[in-house]
């Protein structure tokens, strides 16, 4: 039996290649009558920055600062993701209707992408590559590569388009 995809996870990082991955996800969803779940993973504040801000604000204020700013950043990013989808698909209302509300989480991208894929029981992950330089790639690797190697579900990786 050939696979059908009903739930597609679409990690978006707002790099130029995210747009290409977005278009592939839309076409796959159209052909499979699938739902698309856009996701953006925001990095958490590193400990040195957290300690610096904590020393400036004083005891007890850092959690309030962190909570207020993280919620605000999350809401702004969700709106950006939703607006992006609406702009890209303004002439394709049937495709736009396939999109779930955008989800924004904090954490390490590979871990969060895999966690959300598991939670949604996504049939497919569609994502683009960054096109990092050779040195950066050698030391850090690629989020797409790591998701591909660690995922237990199909991953459709869209290479950098020149």
Backbone torsions as a table, in degrees:
resi	resn	phi	psi	omega
1	UNK	NA	138.6	178.8
2	UNK	-81.1	144.6	-178.4
3	UNK	-72.5	143.8	170.3
4	UNK	-117.7	142.0	-179.6
5	UNK	-106.3	126.5	177.7
6	UNK	-111.2	-25.1	179.2
7	UNK	-132.0	118.8	-179.2
8	UNK	-113.7	124.6	174.2
9	UNK	-91.4	128.7	-177.4
10	UNK	-122.5	89.8	174.5
11	UNK	-68.5	129.0	-179.5
12	UNK	-123.0	129.4	179.9
13	UNK	-118.7	7.9	177.3
14	UNK	67.4	16.5	169.7
15	UNK	-80.1	161.1	-179.0
16	UNK	-54.9	-32.9	-178.0
17	UNK	-74.5	-16.9	174.4
18	UNK	-59.6	-35.2	179.6
19	UNK	-63.3	-40.3	177.8
20	UNK	-67.2	-41.8	177.7
21	UNK	-63.0	-39.8	177.7
22	UNK	-56.2	-48.2	-178.1
23	UNK	-64.4	-38.7	176.9
24	UNK	-65.0	-42.6	179.5
25	UNK	-61.6	-40.8	179.0
26	UNK	-62.0	-45.5	-178.7
27	UNK	-66.0	-42.2	177.5
28	UNK	-62.4	-42.4	178.7
29	UNK	-63.7	-42.0	179.6
30	UNK	-60.3	-45.5	-177.5
31	UNK	-70.5	-23.1	-177.2
32	UNK	-111.8	1.9	-175.1
33	UNK	52.4	48.1	-174.5
34	UNK	-102.2	162.9	172.7
35	UNK	-92.9	146.5	176.6
36	UNK	-115.1	129.3	179.6
37	UNK	-112.7	99.5	178.5
38	UNK	-72.6	141.3	-178.1
39	UNK	-138.3	137.6	171.6
40	UNK	-127.7	131.3	178.5
41	UNK	-106.3	119.6	177.9
42	UNK	-97.2	135.0	179.2
43	UNK	-68.0	144.6	175.6
44	UNK	-75.9	156.4	178.5
45	UNK	-66.5	130.1	-178.9
46	UNK	-71.0	159.6	-171.6
47	UNK	-62.8	-34.5	-179.3
48	UNK	-67.6	-40.4	177.7
49	UNK	-68.3	-40.3	178.4
50	UNK	-59.9	-44.6	179.5
51	UNK	-66.7	-39.4	178.9
52	UNK	-62.1	-49.5	-179.8
53	UNK	-64.9	-37.6	178.3
54	UNK	-61.1	-40.8	179.7
55	UNK	-67.8	-30.6	178.6
56	UNK	-75.4	-38.8	-175.4
57	UNK	-83.6	-28.9	-177.0
58	UNK	94.9	169.8	-176.8
59	UNK	-60.7	141.5	174.5
60	UNK	80.8	-16.5	-175.9
61	UNK	-89.4	-22.1	-173.0
62	UNK	-66.5	-38.7	179.8
63	UNK	-64.8	-40.8	177.7
64	UNK	-63.8	-45.0	178.0
65	UNK	-59.6	-48.1	-178.0
66	UNK	-61.7	-47.4	-178.4
67	UNK	-62.9	-48.8	-178.7
68	UNK	-60.8	-46.5	-176.6
69	UNK	-74.2	-34.9	178.7
70	UNK	-68.2	-41.4	178.9
71	UNK	-64.6	-43.4	178.9
72	UNK	-62.4	-45.2	179.3
73	UNK	-63.6	-40.4	178.5
74	UNK	-61.2	-47.2	-179.2
75	UNK	-63.8	-41.3	178.6
76	UNK	-64.9	-39.8	179.7
77	UNK	-69.0	-40.0	176.3
78	UNK	-58.7	-44.4	179.2
79	UNK	-63.1	-41.5	178.0
80	UNK	-61.3	-42.5	178.7
81	UNK	-64.8	-45.5	179.5
82	UNK	-64.2	-42.6	178.6
83	UNK	-63.5	-40.2	177.8
84	UNK	-58.8	-47.6	179.7
85	UNK	-61.5	-44.6	-179.4
86	UNK	-63.7	-39.8	180.0
87	UNK	-68.1	-47.4	-178.2
88	UNK	-63.9	-32.1	-173.2
89	UNK	-114.2	24.9	-176.9
90	UNK	-58.8	-28.7	179.3
91	UNK	-97.6	7.3	-177.8
92	UNK	-132.8	69.1	-175.0
93	UNK	-60.7	-31.3	178.3
94	UNK	-65.3	-38.1	177.7
95	UNK	-70.9	-39.7	178.7
96	UNK	-61.5	-35.2	-179.9
97	UNK	-66.2	-16.3	178.7
98	UNK	-76.5	-14.0	-174.3
99	UNK	-84.1	132.0	168.8
100	UNK	-80.4	168.3	173.9
101	UNK	-61.6	142.0	-179.6
102	UNK	-64.8	147.9	177.0
103	UNK	-119.4	135.2	177.5
104	UNK	-125.1	126.5	180.0
105	UNK	-128.3	162.0	177.2
106	UNK	-107.5	140.2	175.6
107	UNK	146.9	-164.9	179.9
108	UNK	-81.6	124.6	-171.5
109	UNK	-53.2	-47.2	-177.1
110	UNK	-60.3	-48.8	-178.4
111	UNK	-61.5	-46.4	-177.2
112	UNK	-67.4	-39.9	178.2
113	UNK	-60.2	-46.1	-179.7
114	UNK	-67.2	-38.0	177.5
115	UNK	-63.8	-45.8	-179.8
116	UNK	-66.1	-40.7	177.2
117	UNK	-58.3	-42.2	178.1
118	UNK	-66.6	-45.1	-179.0
119	UNK	-60.7	-41.1	-179.7
120	UNK	-80.7	-13.4	-170.3
121	UNK	55.0	46.6	-178.2
122	UNK	-61.7	139.7	178.0
123	UNK	-82.9	-22.3	-174.4
124	UNK	-155.9	142.3	171.7
125	UNK	-111.5	126.4	177.7
126	UNK	-115.6	122.1	-178.3
127	UNK	-149.5	156.1	178.4
128	UNK	-98.7	163.6	174.2
129	UNK	-94.6	163.5	-179.5
130	UNK	-88.1	-33.1	-173.9
131	UNK	75.3	42.9	178.3
132	UNK	-64.3	161.8	174.6
133	UNK	-67.8	163.7	-176.4
134	UNK	-60.5	-44.8	-177.7
135	UNK	-65.7	-47.5	-179.9
136	UNK	-61.1	-41.9	179.9
137	UNK	-64.4	-39.4	-178.4
138	UNK	-62.8	-37.5	-178.0
139	UNK	-87.7	-37.5	-173.3
140	UNK	-103.3	-25.0	-175.2
141	UNK	75.9	-173.5	-177.5
142	UNK	-118.1	139.1	175.9
143	UNK	-59.2	-44.7	-179.8
144	UNK	-59.8	-44.0	179.0
145	UNK	-61.3	-43.5	-178.2
146	UNK	-68.1	-40.8	176.9
147	UNK	-62.2	-45.0	179.9
148	UNK	-58.4	-43.1	-176.7
149	UNK	-77.0	-25.1	-176.0
150	UNK	-101.7	-14.0	-175.8
151	UNK	-74.8	146.8	174.4
152	UNK	-101.2	7.5	179.6
153	UNK	-127.3	163.5	-179.5
154	UNK	-61.3	141.8	177.0
155	UNK	-127.1	124.6	178.6
156	UNK	-102.6	109.9	-176.2
157	UNK	-103.7	124.0	179.5
158	UNK	-96.2	115.4	-178.6
159	UNK	-70.7	161.9	179.1
160	UNK	-58.9	127.3	178.7
161	UNK	-97.8	131.3	-177.2
162	UNK	-94.8	NA	NA
